[in-house]
Amino acid sequence: MDDDLKVRLEQAPGAWQLLETPSELLVALRDHGGTLFTELSEVHQGAVASSPPAPGSAPPANRAVLAGDLAEMQPSDLLNFLHQGRRTGVLLTRASGVERGLVILEGNVAWACSTCPGERLGELLSRAGHADRARVQAVLTEQGAATPHRRLGQLLVDRGVLSQEALSRGLRHQVMEIFLGLLVAKAGSFVFLRGVDRAALPSTLALDMQGLLLDGLRRLDEMEVFRTLVPSPDVVPRPTGKAASEELGADERRLLALADGSRSLADLSQTTALGEYEAARAAYSLIERGYLRL
């Protein structure tokens, strides 16, 4: 290892997990705490290699099959490749400070998770009107104190906040939002690990990847329109002083109230729990109507 690489690793906080790869290829994944790595390891068959495979043995299920840069291999191309190849494994992506994980079974999406506040199950259920926000927050507080950890969806059903059928619809909606959130990412990194422990999956939805990609293309087209006024998540919207009127929707009001000129659009998307797409749409509308400027 040369001195430059040692310095770069020392400057990057967190632990580096060495992944199983073919010989003469080294892939390490940074785990800096509070990431999806641990959660995805539960549904992946040994995401971290504990020992090298025996000579002549079959390739391990935990092998890193693909890894790369989302700026060079766009998410739509990557996802289409996994679908066409009927791949089974775990895809972990990192883009604009957000981690997303997709569990793929034979080329279709079975489950997903995300660190984006706007793609959390509780937030999506509340925003869609499927569950009362205050009751969801109370169950979230209970979940945080519970030992062992229990998943939010089942707790909401057990506490009578929503039905099992509503939970199923909410989980499906969450997976679709995470998928679409990944699809609009312009830069970041990814790694695809072969193998899934199906018994460890919280749910198995088997959503058609091709259908999700077709829906995502519409969102990509809309994002291109938004970027004519909001070129990147790094821009800092500033209020013009125009008073909010009744024409504004709830998302626009939420973003306008926090756009004080000190936060980037990426920060606002996290703080408002709108996510990158919804925040860009709200900012585009507010700039177009004269409430915000860049």
N, C-alpha and C positions, 0 to 999 in steps of 0.2 A: 504494500500500500504506500503510495507516494505521499510526501508531506502535505501537498495541497489538499488531497482527499481527506487526510486525517484532520486538517483544520476545519474543513467544511462539515465533517461529521460531528466534530466537537461543538461547533456553533449551532447545530440543529438539535433542539431539545427533544427528550424522549428516548425510548429504547428502539433499537433496530432489530426487527425480527427477520431472520434469515429464512427464505423460502426455498423449498425443494425445486431444483431446476435440472435440466440436462447438464452433463459434464461440460466444463469450460465456460459456463454461463453463471453469473452471480446476480441474484435479485434479492434486495432487502427492502422491507416495508417499515416505514417509521411509525411507531406507536407512541404518541406523545400524551396519552391519557385522555379520557373523555371522548374516545373515538368509537367507531363501530367495529373495530377489529375484534374485540372480545365477543360482542354479540354475534357477529358473523362466524366466529370460530365455533360457536355452539351448534350451528347448522351445517358447518363444513366438516368434512372428515379429516380432522387434524390439520388446520391451516398452517401450523408451524412444524417444520420438520424436526423430529427429535433425534433421528439417526439416519445415516445414509442407507439406501436400499442395498440389499445383498446382490452380489454380482449375478447377472442372469435372471433376476426376479422381475416381475411385472412392474411397470411404472407406478409409483405411489399415487393415491387419490389426491394427495395434497399438493400436487405439482402445480407451479405457476406456469400456465400454458401461454398466456399473453400478458404483456405489460408494456405501457407506452404513454405517449403524450396525446391528450385529447385535442390539442391544437393542430397536430399532424394527422391524427385519425379521428375524424369527427364522430360524435356519439352515434349518429344515425348509421354511419358505415360500420362501426363496431357492432352495434346491436343487430344490424341486418346480417353481418357475418356469422354471429353466434346463432341466429335463427336459422339461416340457410344450412349451417353445419349441424343443426340439431344438437347443439352442445348442452352439457349438463355441468353446472358448477356455480361458483359464487363470483359475481363481478363487484369489485369495490372501486369506487371512483372518488376523487377529491377535486373540487372545482370551486373557486371563489370562496374558500373557507368553509364549504359545505361537503360533508361526506354522504354518499349514497351507496346503498348495497342492494343488488338485485340477485335473487336466487333464481336460476334458470334451469328448467327441467326439459330436456329434449328440445331446446330452442324456444320454449315459451316461458313466460314469467309466472313464477309460483308464489313469490313473496318479495317484499321489499322493506327497507328501513332507511331512515335519513336523520341527520342531525339538524336539518333546517326546521326552525320552529313552525313555519307555515305548513310543513308536511307531516307534522305530528298528528297522531290519530285524534287526540282530544281537541286540538285546534280545528281540524277539519270537520269533526262532528258538530262542534259549536257553531262554526261559520255557516254550515249547511242547514242549521236549524234542527238537526237530529237529536240534539241533547242540550239541556240547559247549561250555559257556561259555568255558572256558580256551582252546580252539582258536579260537573266534570272536574272543576278545580278542587273541590272537596275530596273527590276520589283520588285525584293526583297526589294530594297531601297524604292521604292514607297509604297510597302505593309507596311513597317515598319512605314511610316509616315501617313498612311491612317487612318481616323476615320470615321465610325467604321471599325474594322478589316475586311479585305476581304481575302478569301482563294487564295493562289498563283495560283492554276490551272486555276480558272476562270479569274483572272487578265491576265495570259499569253494568254488565248484565246481572251479576249477583246482587248489586245494590238497587236494582230496578230502575236505573237511569235510562236504559234502552233495552229493546228486545234482542234476541239472538239473531233474528232476521235483519234488524237494523244494524247490528254489529257487522254482519256479513257484507251488507251494502257499504258500510263505512270503511271496512278493510279493503274492499275492492276499489273504492274511490281513492283511498290513500295510496295504494300501489300504483294506480294510474297517474296520480299527481307526482309521485316520486319519479316515475318513468319519464313523464313529460318535463319535469324539472331538469333531469339529466340531459334530455334531448336538446335543450336550448343552450347548454354549456358550450362556451367557445374555447376554453383552455382548461388545463388541469392534467391529472394523471389517472391511470387506471391499472388494475391488475385483475386477471381472471384466473381463479384457482379451480382446478378440476375436482369434481366430486361433491356430493351433497348427502348428508344424513337425513333422509326424508322423514324419519320418525321424530327428529328434533325440530321440524318446522312448526311454528305457531299456527300456520294455516297453509293450505295448498289451493291456489286459485286457478292455475293453468290458464292465464290470460293469453290470448293469441298475440304474439309479438308483431305479426304483420299488421293486424288491425290497430294496435297501439302506435305503430310507426306511421300509419296513414293519418291518424288523429294528430300525431305529433308534427307532421309536415304542415298542417294548418297553423299550428302554434308557431312553428318556425317562420312561416310567412308573416304572421302578425308581429313577431319580434323584429323582423326586418323593418317593418313600418315604424314600430316604436323607436328603433335605433336612429331614425332620421332626426328625432328630437332628443333622444336619450342614448347617446352613442355607446356608453359602457356603464357597468355597475359602479365605477369609480367616480362618476360625476357627482357634484354636490349641489342639489337643488336648493334654491333660496327663494323665500317668499317675496312677492311683489308688493304686498300690502293690500291687495284686493280682498275685500271681505268675503267669507264663504257664503254661498247662497244655497237655496234649497235644491238647486239642480244637481248638486254633488252627491255621489253615492257614498255608502259607508266606507268603502276602501279609500276613496279619494279624501274624505274628511280625516280619516285616521292618519294618512300619510302627510296631508297638509299641516295637521296640528303639530307634527314632530319635525317637519322640514324647516329648521331654524338657521340653516346655513353652516352648521357645524358637523353635519353627518352626511356621509356619502349615500348614494342610493342603495348600495350593498348593506350599509349599516341600517338604513331605514327598513329594508326588506326583512332583516332579522328582528329589529325592534317591534315592528308592527305585525310580525308573523304572517306577512302576505306572501313571502317567497319572491324570487327574482322576477318571474313572469308577471304576477299580479301587481307587484310594485312598479315594474316598468310600464305596465298599462295605465296604472293610476297616475304616474308621473307624466306620461305622455299626454293624457287628458288634461291634467292641471296646467301643463306648460301651454298646450294648445289654447286653453281658455283664459290664459293670462294670470293664473294664480301663482305660478312658479316660474323661475328663470334659472338658467345655469350660469 
